């Protein structure tokens, strides 16, 4: 990198101006490509959350959260319901995810 900078400083100033916009365009293209990439896991999770079993476990989780949230003091937690929902969703995702991985 240091060698390239020395070469540019000793070169013709007009050449430096022509190279700079081309380098900026390349960097912008790389950034756009990175932004366009979408994690397939997120899309598959969203689809799996809409399946019948996941909807049922999510409803149980939301019911539990509402019940716990309505009480001022309780020892109850919704850990079991949360784990049931995550297990159901991840089970669905496991069967679909690796078909999309290259």
MONORJO-V538252 format. One record per residue. N is the residue number from 0. PHI is phi in radians with two decimals (* if undefined). OMEGA is omega in radians with two decimals (none if undefined). D_LAST is the distance of its C-alpha to the last C-alpha in whole Angstrom. Layout:
N_PHI_OMEGA_D_LAST ; N_PHI_OMEGA_D_LAST
//
This chain:
0_*_3.14_34 ; 1_-1.12_-3.13_38 ; 2_-1.08_3.14_38 ; 3_-1.12_3.14_37 ; 4_-1.11_3.12_39 ; 5_-1.14_3.14_42 ; 6_-1.11_-3.14_41 ; 7_-1.19_-3.12_41 ; 8_-1.24_3.13_44 ; 9_-1.59_-3.11_46 ; 10_-1.42_-3.14_45 ; 11_-1.28_-3.11_46 ; 12_-1.04_3.13_46 ; 13_-1.15_3.12_45 ; 14_-1.13_-3.13_42 ; 15_-1.09_-3.12_41 ; 16_-1.17_-3.14_41 ; 17_-1.23_-3.11_39 ; 18_-1.28_-3.05_36 ; 19_-1.07_3.14_36 ; 20_-1.10_3.13_35 ; 21_-1.13_3.12_32 ; 22_-1.16_3.13_30 ; 23_-1.13_3.13_31 ; 24_-1.13_3.12_29 ; 25_-1.09_3.13_26 ; 26_-1.13_3.12_26 ; 27_-1.13_3.12_26 ; 28_-1.12_3.12_23 ; 29_-1.11_3.13_21 ; 30_-1.14_3.12_22 ; 31_-1.13_3.12_21 ; 32_-1.09_3.13_18 ; 33_-1.16_-3.14_17 ; 34_-1.20_-3.10_19 ; 35_-1.27_-3.11_17 ; 36_-1.22_-3.13_14 ; 37_-2.13_3.13_14 ; 38_-1.29_-3.12_13 ; 39_-1.14_3.14_11 ; 40_-1.07_3.14_13 ; 41_-1.10_-3.14_16 ; 42_-1.13_-3.12_16 ; 43_-1.20_3.10_15 ; 44_-1.05_3.14_18 ; 45_-1.08_3.12_21 ; 46_-1.15_-3.11_20 ; 47_-1.19_3.12_21 ; 48_-1.15_-3.13_24 ; 49_-1.65_3.10_25 ; 50_-1.27_-3.03_25 ; 51_-1.02_-3.09_29 ; 52_-1.14_-3.14_28 ; 53_-1.18_3.11_27 ; 54_-1.09_3.13_30 ; 55_-1.09_-3.12_32 ; 56_-1.21_3.10_31 ; 57_-1.19_3.09_31 ; 58_-1.10_3.10_34 ; 59_-1.09_3.10_36 ; 60_-1.13_-3.14_34 ; 61_-1.13_3.09_36 ; 62_-1.09_3.13_39 ; 63_-1.11_-3.14_39 ; 64_-1.09_3.11_39 ; 65_-1.16_3.13_41 ; 66_-1.11_-3.13_44 ; 67_-1.19_-3.13_43 ; 68_-1.20_-3.11_44 ; 69_-1.40_-3.13_47 ; 70_-1.65_-3.13_49 ; 71_-1.36_3.09_50 ; 72_-2.44_3.14_50 ; 73_-2.68_3.08_48 ; 74_-1.65_-3.09_46 ; 75_-1.23_3.04_44 ; 76_-2.23_-3.11_40 ; 77_-1.79_-3.08_37 ; 78_-1.10_-3.12_35 ; 79_-1.07_-3.14_35 ; 80_-1.14_3.11_34 ; 81_-1.12_3.13_31 ; 82_-1.12_3.10_30 ; 83_-1.08_3.13_30 ; 84_-1.13_-3.12_28 ; 85_-1.11_3.11_25 ; 86_-1.12_-3.13_25 ; 87_-1.10_-3.13_25 ; 88_-1.16_-3.12_22 ; 89_-1.18_3.09_20 ; 90_-1.10_3.10_20 ; 91_-1.15_-3.12_19 ; 92_-1.09_-3.09_16 ; 93_-1.05_-3.12_15 ; 94_-1.36_-3.05_15 ; 95_-1.84_-2.98_13 ; 96_-1.12_-2.98_11 ; 97_-1.34_2.99_8 ; 98_-1.32_-3.13_8 ; 99_-1.66_-3.10_6 ; 100_-1.43_-3.13_4 ; 101_-1.63_none_0
//
